[in-house]
Amino acid sequence: MEIRPINPSDIPAIHQAAESLWGSYIIVVHLEQYNYDDLPGFVAFIDNTLAGFLYYEIRENICEALTLAALIENQGVGTALMTAVEHFAAEKQCTHLQVATTNDNIYAIGFYQYLGFQIKEVFPGRIDLARKIKPSIPMFGENGIPIQDEVLLEKEL
């Protein structure tokens, strides 16, 4: 598996994957809208095939993974991307790594806790407000749980 910073030639494949997964390459986190093209990130390739991507933002001493996609499952793609951003954040003297997900995303919450993150804060109703910015956010997750709250997880570096 190859992990490296995103470069311009990766953008079309990332846009296609993001639109397939989430309907857009625009994301809303903490009620702020982000365009992938404006963010730094990392990509994962397996046999020259896009296997995943992660976009992040650094604010003061906090690095936040704003989106993570493992396009090939059970190959360690998500773990490798999170490890890459964690090492990068530590090099930049960040003291914490954060990630937000939705209340319905039980798999992601468990995955991040497995990587050493702790739930820092839950923002009830935030996803209901985020739909005003991005109406394509679904009402229910794949598991039938209503998507309503934002869950912020954090790991000390």
N, C-alpha and C positions, 0 to 999 in steps of 0.2 A: 504494500500500500504506500502510495506517495502522498504526503501532506505538504502543502506549500501555500504561500499567500496567493490570493486570487489575483489573476491578471486579466486584462481586457478581453483576451481571447476566450476566457471561461464564461463571460457574461451571457451570451445567448443560451448556452446549455443550462445555466443556473436559472435564467428567466423562465425557460420552458419547464424545468422541474418545479419551480416555485408556483407557477400558474397551475400546473397539474395537481400539486399537493394542496395549495391554499387559495387558488383562484386569482392570485396577484403576486407581484414582487414588491408590493407595498405592504409594510407591516405596521401595526399599531402596538406599542408597548408603553405602559404608563400614560396612556391617553396622548402619546406623541406619535406622529406619523413619520415613518422612515422609508426611504427608497433605497433598496439594496445598492444601487449604483453610487450612492453617496457615502457608503460605509466600507471600512476595511474588513477583510475576512480571510478565511482559509478554505481551501478545497481539498478533498480527498479523491484520489484516483486509484482504481484497481484495474490493472491491465488496460490502461489508457481509456477507461470508462469512468465518467463522473460518478463517484460513489457517495458523495456528500459535500455539504458546505456549511459554514458557520460565519455569521457576521457579528461584529462586536463594536463596542464604543467604549472609550476611556473617558471618564469624568473624574477629575481630581485624582484620588488614589483608588478609584473603583473601576474595574473593567467589567463590563456586562456583556455576556453573550446574548445578543438580541434575537437570533434565530439559529436553530440547528436542524439540519436535515440529514438523515442517514438514508440514502436511496437504496442501498444494499444492506439488508438486515443480517444480524448475527455474524458479522465479520469484524466487529470492533471499530466500525467507522465513527460512530458517535463518540466513543471513548477516545479515539485517536484525535479527533478534532477538539474535544474539550481539553485534552492534555496539551495540545499545541497552543491553545489560547491561554491556558493556565501558565505555561512556561513563558509565553510572550508577556503576559501581564506581570509576572514576577520580575522579568528583565526590565520592565518599565517602572519598577518600584511600586506597583499597585499593591495595596494591602488586602484587598478583598476581590473576589470574583463573584459576580451575581448572575442570575438567570431568572426570568419570569416565565411562567406558564399559566395555563388555565386550570380551574378546579377539576374539570372533567378528565384531565390528562394524567390519569393515575400511573400509567407506564412512565411518563417523563418524571413525575415527582419521585417515583421509586428509583429511577435511573440516576437522577441527580443526588439523591440521598446516598446511594451506593458509592458515588464518586466523592462523598465527604461533605456535601452541601447540607445545610440545615434550613428548615423553613424559617424565614426571618419575619415575614409579614404576609397577611392575607388582606386583600382589598375587596370587600364585598360589593357586588354590583358594578365593578369597574368594566367588565366586558360588556354589560348592557350599555354603558356610556360609550365604549369604544365602537359599538355598532353605528353610532351617529357619525363617526369618522369613516368607518369602513363597514358599510351595510352588508357585505358579503360574509361576515363572520357568522358561522352557523349558530342556530339556537341550541342545538344538542350535539354532543360528542358522539363518536362512533359507538360508544357503550351505552347510549341513551341518557346520559347524565346531562342536565341543562348546563350550558356554558354561561356562567354568570360572573365568576370571581377571578381575579388575578392573584396568583400565588408567587411571591418573591422568595427565592432561595439564595443563600449566600455561603461562601466558603472563605475562610481566612487563609491568606497566603503566607 
